[in-house]
């Protein structure tokens, strides 16, 4: 999963858009880099990250037992002290990983949302 970034003084930030990475996440990452530009932040067979000039991060991941990811997922960074009622009231908890500072939720439409809690 992506590393946590510094809070941007907002209670909720779009951290990344997540796409399926297939067997080798470097391949789709380089494809999207060829059409969108951007800077490679991480690159491996199981995980790759591309940051676009706009600051948007695209994460490519291979699903494993320890990393349940899939395309069509948003990752949001939230401040630990902010109420999340507006998100959580429409979502169901799928998995919590408190030692890593993130939790996975699913909305009513089947979309996944990873919540990363900012370190203060």
N, C-alpha and C positions, 0 to 999 in steps of 0.2 A: 504494500500500500504506500501511497505518497507520504513523504515526510511532512511534518507540520511546518507552517510558515508563520511569520510574525503577523500579529493582528493588525489590520488596517484601520483601526479606530471605528469600526462598525460592528454591531452585534452579530451580523450574519453576512458572510462573504462567499461568493461562488469560488470554490477552490479549484475544481476541475470538471471537465466533461470526460466521461470514461467510455472507451470503445473496446470492443473485443480485440485481443491481440493475436489470436490464433496460436499456433505452435511456437512461433518465433516473433515476439513483439517488436523486434527491430524492423521487420519488413513493413508492417503497416505504418509504423512511425515514420520511416523514411519515405514511404509513398505520400503520406500527408504532408510531410515537410517539403517534398518536391512541388506540391501544388499550393501550399499555404505559406511556405517559408517557416521561419522560427528557429529557435535554439534548442538543441538536444540537452535535456537536463539529466536524464538517466537512460541507460540502454543496456538491456540484457534479453535473454530468450524469454523470460517470464514476466518482465516489467519494463516499460519504456515511458518516458515523459517528454513531451514537446511543449515548449512555451512559445506562444505566438507573440508578435510584436505588440499586440493589444494587451498582453498580460494574461490572456486566457491560457490555461494549461489543459492539454489533452493527454490523458493517461491511457495507455494500452496495457492490458493485463491478460495473462493466461490464468484461467480458473484452476485452482488447486484445492486440495482438502483444507489447507490453512488459509486460503485467500479466496473466499467466495465472491467473485466479481463477475460482472457480465456487462455487455455493451448496453447503452441506454441508461446509464447511471450518472447521477450528479453527486459530487462531493462538495459539501458545504462546510465552511469553517465558522464555528460559533464561539462566542465568549462563554466561559463556564458559568458566569453569573447572570446571564440573560435568560429570561423565561422563554421556553420553547413551545408554549402551549399551542400557538397557531400552526406549528408544524406537526407536533406530536398528536394533536387531536384528530388529525387526518391520516395518521400512519400507524402501522403496527411494528413493534420491535421484532427484528429478525435475529439479530446477534449483537451482543455488547462485548467489547474488549476494553474494559476499564484500565487495564495496565498499559495499554497503548494509547488511550485517550480518544477512542472512537467507537461509534455504534452504527449499526446498519438498520434502516427502517424501510418499510415498503408502503407506498401510498395506495389509495383505493383502486388505482388503475394498473397496479402491478409494477410501477417504476420503483427503482431502488434509490435511496438517498443515504449516503454515508455522511455522518456528522462527525467532524473533527473538532475537538475542543481545544481552543487556543490556550497556550501556556501564558499565564500572566506574570 
